[in-house]
C-alpha cells in the first residue's frame, strides 16, 4: 500500500511538471524582438521600399524601448483573483504613473513619425496588424470593438 501511494505521488508530480512545461510552451511570454527584426517583419507585411526600410529601421532603433515587454509575466493573478473580482487592485506609485505617461507619449511620437514615413494604405495595414495583436488601436489599450448598429432600436 505504501508503494502504491509513493508511485501515485511520483506520477502526480511528473504529470504536474509535464503540464507546466506544456503551458509554458503554449502561453509563455512572446520573444523579445530587436529593432532590426521588427523592421524586417514590417518590410514583409507592409511592402516597404528600401528608403522606407532605412527610415523605419532608424525610427525603430530610436524607440526600441517601446518594443520591450514591461513588467512581469502575464498569467494567473495572485490569489486566484479574476479581472471581474471585486478585490481591490494594487495602486500604482507616482513613479510608475510617470513612467507610464512617458511611455504613452513616446508611443504617440513613434506613431506620428511612422505615419509620416508610410503611405496611407501601409499605415492602415499597420494599424490593422496592431489591433489584431491587442495593440492600442483606440488609444485605450483595447482594440476598437466592431459597432453593432442593428441592436440599437
C-alpha positions in Angstrom: 0.0 0.0 0.0 2.9 2.4 0.8 4.5 1.6 -2.5 1.2 2.4 -4.4 0.9 5.7 -2.6 4.5 6.5 -3.3 4.1 5.7 -7.0 0.9 7.7 -7.2 2.7 10.7 -5.7 5.5 10.4 -8.2 3.0 10.1 -11.0 1.2 13.2 -10.0 4.5 15.1 -9.6 5.6 14.1 -13.1 2.2 15.0 -14.5 2.3 18.4 -12.9 5.8 19.1 -14.3 4.8 18.0 -17.8 1.6 20.1 -17.7 3.5 23.1 -16.5 6.1 22.8 -19.3 3.3 22.4 -21.9 1.6 25.5 -20.6 4.8 27.5 -20.8 5.4 26.4 -24.4 1.8 27.4 -25.4 1.3 30.6 -23.4 4.7 31.8 -22.4 6.0 35.3 -22.9 6.5 36.3 -26.5 10.1 36.5 -27.6 11.6 40.0 -27.4 12.3 41.4 -30.9 15.1 43.7 -31.9 14.6 46.9 -33.9 16.1 45.1 -36.9 13.7 42.1 -36.6 10.7 44.4 -36.2 11.8 46.4 -39.3 12.2 43.1 -41.3 8.7 42.0 -40.3 7.3 45.4 -41.2 9.1 45.3 -44.5 7.5 41.9 -45.3 4.0 42.8 -44.1 3.8 46.3 -45.4 6.0 46.1 -48.5 8.4 48.9 -47.5 10.7 50.4 -50.1 14.4 50.5 -49.4 14.1 54.2 -48.5 11.2 53.5 -46.1 13.0 50.5 -44.7 16.1 52.7 -43.8 13.8 55.3 -42.2 11.7 52.7 -40.3 14.9 51.0 -39.0 16.2 54.3 -37.7 12.8 55.0 -36.1 12.5 51.5 -34.6 16.1 51.8 -33.2 15.3 55.2 -31.7 12.2 53.9 -30.0 13.4 50.3 -29.3 12.5 50.6 -25.6 8.8 50.7 -26.7 9.0 47.2 -28.1 10.4 45.7 -24.9 7.9 44.0 -22.7 7.5 45.8 -19.5 6.7 44.3 -16.1 6.4 40.7 -15.1 4.9 37.8 -16.9 1.2 37.9 -17.6 -0.5 34.9 -16.0 -2.9 34.0 -13.3 -3.4 36.8 -10.8 -2.1 36.3 -7.3 -4.5 34.5 -5.0 -6.6 33.4 -8.0 -8.1 36.9 -8.4 -10.0 37.3 -11.7 -10.4 40.5 -13.6 -14.0 40.8 -12.6 -13.2 40.2 -8.9 -14.3 42.9 -6.5 -11.0 42.7 -4.7 -9.1 46.0 -4.8 -6.1 46.3 -7.2 -2.7 47.4 -6.0 -2.3 51.2 -6.7 0.4 52.5 -9.0 3.1 54.6 -7.4 3.8 58.1 -8.7 7.0 56.8 -10.4 5.0 54.1 -12.1 2.4 56.6 -13.3 5.1 58.9 -14.6 6.8 56.1 -16.4 3.5 55.0 -18.0 2.8 58.6 -19.1 6.2 58.9 -20.6 5.8 55.6 -22.4 2.4 56.7 -23.8 3.9 60.0 -25.0 6.8 58.1 -26.7 4.3 55.8 -28.4 2.3 58.8 -29.8 5.6 60.3 -31.1 6.5 57.0 -32.7 3.1 56.6 -34.4 3.3 60.2 -35.7 6.7 59.7 -37.2 5.9 56.3 -38.6 2.8 57.7 -40.3 4.9 60.3 -42.0 7.1 57.5 -43.4 4.4 55.1 -44.6 1.8 55.6 -47.3 -1.8 55.8 -46.2 -2.5 52.2 -47.2 0.6 51.0 -45.5 -0.3 52.8 -42.3 -3.8 51.4 -42.4 -2.4 47.9 -42.7 0.0 48.6 -39.8 -3.0 49.8 -37.6 -4.9 46.6 -38.5 -1.9 44.4 -37.6 -1.5 46.3 -34.4 -5.2 45.9 -33.4 -5.2 42.2 -34.1 -2.4 41.6 -31.7 -4.1 43.6 -29.0 -2.4 46.9 -29.5 -3.7 50.3 -28.6 -6.0 50.7 -31.6 -8.4 53.1 -30.0 -6.0 54.7 -27.6 -7.5 53.0 -24.6 -5.4 49.8 -24.6 -8.1 47.7 -26.3 -8.9 47.2 -30.0 -11.9 49.1 -31.1 -14.9 46.8 -30.9 -17.0 46.4 -34.1 -20.1 48.5 -34.0 -23.4 46.7 -33.9 -26.0 49.2 -35.0 -28.6 46.6 -35.6 -29.2 46.3 -31.9 -29.9 50.0 -31.4 -33.7 50.4 -31.6 
